[in-house]
């Protein structure tokens, strides 16, 4: 029924009757049928809302969880308008089980994404934020996803989330406050770490020196832990996920340059990895770093490796290598990088050639110190790129030549 995509006009009454049943198996099938069959504006929707509200307040957590799942799957405007407050109360209730709280947080996230103007998050956002520090990591994981969405819409109401996220990271990584259930191949709650690090990227650097020091210490610990010698593949994957998010946060906060240079050295190991995914992530993170680091000399030692990546079998790796070379180019390295890009242009696939031509044109104009070199590069670029050169590039070449008399004779 779901895959065919057509409206189904039978079985609505029976589905609602099953949803109102006191028997768990019948209620489960009823809510499943309701989520598949009922459309927005159905005459049976009011009866469904009544059943959902009754089950949300049921002492049996199984019924409450069924109702939360149904709300998430059906998610009509009427349900959002009528039941949002009930779901918020479930999340904030001291008597609700951890299982119900997790589902309530994710249910609110779904409604917030679907109907941001209806759920009126401004009224309850500030009350949800403290749950980042909840003792149950599962509840925290769900709440962090919800708060990340809230921060983007209501930054004033959620400004306390940054401090709570830093303290939660410290408790995980430094104090070891986590149960064994949330340790994945010796990495404590990697999914939660990634979500907390991503959440912090929506906030400016902390004003408090204590908080800044705590955050820098956490980032350094993540970098140090990612360099362990003996690791299984799953542990490496988990640590890399956390590491790349930590590097993004460090760049966002403009962490101390020593930490960023150390990050550059670490990324140098990743771009030489035999794993395509690791090379891709390393090049992407290094390109991001190159745009913010003051001294790109830490990256220049890997210039040869990055140029080699332009020949990688994977087209996504080739694109990231091109982006990185573009980001790290300066006056000193411009001739070498532009020369290599021109050399590779003849071999590059058509999908990459147009982007490469544009980047060569921008770098040449930006860093040209001699008119002759500019003309030489541009004429060779026109010859190599051919039909793959965008109009804006050769228009610009003509414009520059026409605007400089000393260039015209040589050109």
N, C-alpha and C positions, 0 to 999 in steps of 0.2 A: 504493500500500500504506500509506504513511504517513498520507494524508488520510482513508482509509476508517476507520482506527482499530481494525480487527478484528485479533485474533491470527492470524498465518499459520503453519500447521502443516506446511508442506512446504518443501523446499529448504534446511533447516538444515545437513544434512550436506554438501551441495554448497558452501554458502557458506563453511563452515569449511575445506573442502579448498582452495577458491580463496584464502582468506586465508593458507594455509600455502604457497602456490605461491612459486617463486623469481622468477617473471615479474612485473614491476611492474604491468602492465595487469590481470592476473588477480587479483593481491593487492588492487589498488584496488577492483575490483568485489566481491571477497570481503568486505572490510571494510565496504563500503557495504551489502551484503546483510545482513551480521551486525547492523549498527546498525538495520536496518529489521525484521528477522525475529525475532531472538532475544529472548526475554523473561527477566526475572529468574528465576533458579532453573532455567533450561534445563539439560538433561543435557550439552549441548555446550559450556557456558560454560567448563568447565575447559580444554578444548582451545583455546578462543579466548584464554584468559588466557595459556596457554603460547606461542601464536603471537605475542601482543602483547609478551610479555616478550622473546622472541627478537628481534623487530624493533626494540624499544627499544634493544637493545644492538648492533644492526647498525651496521657502520662506514659503510654507505651512508645518508646523511642523508634520502634520499627514503623509505626504508623506515621509518626512525625517525619521520619526520613523519606518514606514513600511520598508524602505530600510535598516535601521540599524538592525531590527529584521531579515530580509532576509539574510543579511551578516552573522549574528551570526549563523543562521540555516544552511546555505549552506557552508560557511567557507572553500572554496577551496584555494589552494596555489595561484592560479591566482588572486583571489579576494584579498587575503592578500597582495600580491605584488603590486597590482594596486591601492587599495583603502585605505590602512592604513593611508597614509598622509592626505587624505580627512577627514577621521574620526577623526584624531588628531586635525585638524583645526576646526572641528565642536565642539569638546570638549573645545578648547581654545577660540572659537569665542565669542566676547562680545555681538553679536546680537542673538545667538542661545538661545532658551528657556531652562528653567531648565529641562524640560521633555526630550528634545533632548540631553542635556549634560549627563544626567544620563544614557541614553541608549548608548551614544557614549562611555562612560567609560567602561560599561559592555561589549560592543562589542569589544573594544580593549583588554579587559581581555581574552575574548574567543580566539581571534586571537593570542595573546601572548602565551597562553597555547598550542594552536594547532601548530603554526609555529614560535617558538621563534627566529629562525635564519633568518626569512624572514621579520618580522615587524620592525627590526632595532630599537629596543626600546632605545638603548643607545643615539640616537639623540634627542629623545623627552621626555625621562623620567624626566629630571630635570624641564621641563616646566609644567609637570602635577602635580608634588608634591605640589606646593602652593595651589592647589585646595582643599587640606585637610582643609584649613581655609575658604572655600567658605561659604557665608552667608546662602545658602540653605542646610539644613541638608540632604536632599535626594541626592543632588549632592555629598556632602561629603561622604555619606555612600557608594555610587558607586565608588568614586575615591579611598577611603581607600582600598577597595577590589583589585582594580587595582594596587595601590602602594605596597600592601603586596606582590603581585606576582613580581613586579619590583624589590623590595628590595632583593629578593632571587637571582636575576640574575645580577643586576647592583647596588651593594651596594654603590659605590662611587657617582653615579649620584643621589642617593636618600637619602644621609646622612642627609639632612635637614628635612626629614620627621619626625624624632624623636621629635625635638623641637616643630614642628607644631602640632603633635599628643598630646603632653603634654598640650600645650596651649588650644587645642580644648577640651580636657577632663576638664580642669579647667573652661572653659567658660560654659560647660554643667552642671558640678556638683557644682561649687562654685559660679559662677556669674549668673547662671540660664538663660543663653542666649539660649533660645529655644522656639519654638512656641508650643502652646497647642496640635497641630496635632501630635507632636512627643513624647508626654507623654503617656506611657503605664502603667496604674494602678499606677499612681503617681511616676513612674520611668522614668526619662528623657532619651529618645532614647536608650533603653538598647542594641539594636543590634549594634548601632554605638559605644557605650561604649566598648562592647566586642571586636569589630573589632579593635578599637584603642589600647586597652590593648594587644591584640594579636600582632599587628604590632610592638609595643614597645619591644616585646620579641626577635625581630630580631636585636636589637641594644644593645651595651654594656651600662653600667650605665653612666649617663651624667657626664661630667667633671665639669660642672658648679655647684657650691654649691647651687646657687639659684634654678637651674632646679631640682637638686636632692631633695631639700627641698619641692619644689612644687609637685614633683611626690610622695614623701613619704606622704605629706599631703592629696593628692588625694586617695592613697591607704588606709590611715587611715579613711578617710571619708566614703569610700565604706564599710569598715569593720564595722564602727559604724552604718551606715544606715541599714545594713543587720540584725541588732539586734533589730529592732523595734518590739514591742510586738504585736500590733494588725495589722494583715495583711490578705488580701485575698490570695487565692491560686495562682492566676495569678501574683499578686505582688511579692509573695515569689519566684515563678519560675524565674521571670525577675531579681530580686535581687540576687538570687543564681547564675544565669548565669554570671552576672557581677562579683560577689564575687569570684567565682572559677577562673575566668580569672585574676582577680586582685591578688589573692594568687600566681598563677603561675608566674605572672610578678614580685611580691615581691621576690620569691625564685630565679628567674632568675637574678635579680639585686643584690641579696644578701643584701636585705634591713636590717635595724638594727634589732638585735636579739630580742629586746623587742617586735617589731611588729610581728616577726615570732612566738614568744611564745604566743602572744595574738591570733594569727591566729590558733595556735594549740588548744587553749582553745575553740575557736569558732567551730573548726572542731569536737571537742569532742561532741558537741551538735548534730552535723549532723549524726555521726555514730550511735547514739542511736535513730534516727528518725524512725517512723513507715513506712515512705515512702521508698520503695526499691531504687528508683532512687537517693534519697538524701543520703541514706546510702552508696550506690556505689560511688557517687561523693566525699563524705566525706572521705572514705577509700583511694580512689585514690589520692586525694589532700594531705592527711596525709602521704602517702607513699612517695610522691614527696618531701614533707617538711622534712621527716625524713632523707632523703639523704643529706640535706644541713644544717639543724639546728645544732648548736654546742652542745647544751645540750638537749639530748632526754628525760630528766626527765619529761619535760612537757607532753610528749606523754605516758610515762610509767603508769601514773595514769589511762589510758584507756586500759591497757593491757588486763584486764579481759573481757571487752566489745569486743575487737578485737578478742580474742580467741573464744568468743561465736559466732562471725560472721563466724567462720569456719563451723558452723552448719547451716548457713542460707539456706533457701529453694532455693534461687537464686544462681546458680553456678557462675555467674559473681561477685557477692558479696563475695563468698567464695575465689575466685581467688585474689581479691583485698585485702582481709584480710590476705591471705598468703604472698602476696607481702609486705604488711605493716609490718608484724611480722619479715620478713626477713630484711627489711630496718632498723628497730628500734632496732634490736638485738645488744647487746654489751656483754662484759665479765661478767658483773653483772647479766644480765637477760638471758644469753645463756642457762643455765641448765633448767630454767623454760620453756622458749619458745621451746627448742628442745624436752623436755619431753611432752609438750602439743601437739606438731606436731606429735610425735610418737603415742600418745594416739588417735589422730584423724585419723591417717593413716589407722587404721583398719576399720574405718567407712567411709572414704573418697571414692568418686566415682572414677572409674578407670581413668577418664579424668584428675583428679587432682593428683592422687597418684604418677605418675612418676615425676611431677614437685616438689611435696612435698618431695620425696625421695632425689632429687638432692639438694634442699635447706637445708635439714637436714644434708646431708653429708658435704656441704660447711661450714655451721655454726659450726658444730662439729669440723672440722679440724681447722677452723679459731680461735675458742675461747677455745679449749681444754687446760686445765691446768694440767690434770692428764692423764697418759696413760691408766689407768684402765677405766676411764670414756669414753674415746674415743673408746676403744674396746667394752665396754658394749653397747654403743649406736649403733655402726656400726653393731654388730652381731644382735642386735634387729631389726635394719633397714633392714638387709638382710632377716631376718625371716618374717618381716611384708610386705615388698614391693614385694618380690618374683619376678615374671616375669615382674612386672611394674618398676623394677629398671633398669636404663640404664647401658650399659656395662661400660661406662666411670667411673661410681660410684664404682662398685665393683673392677674394675681394680685398681682404686686409693687406695682402702682399702688394697688390697694385696700388693701394692707398698709400702704403709706406714708401714705395719707390717714387710715386708721383710727388710726394711731399718732401723728398730729399734730393736736391739737384745733384749733389756729389755721388749719389747712388745710381743715377739714371744712366750715365755713360757705361759704367761697369755692368749694370743689369742688362 
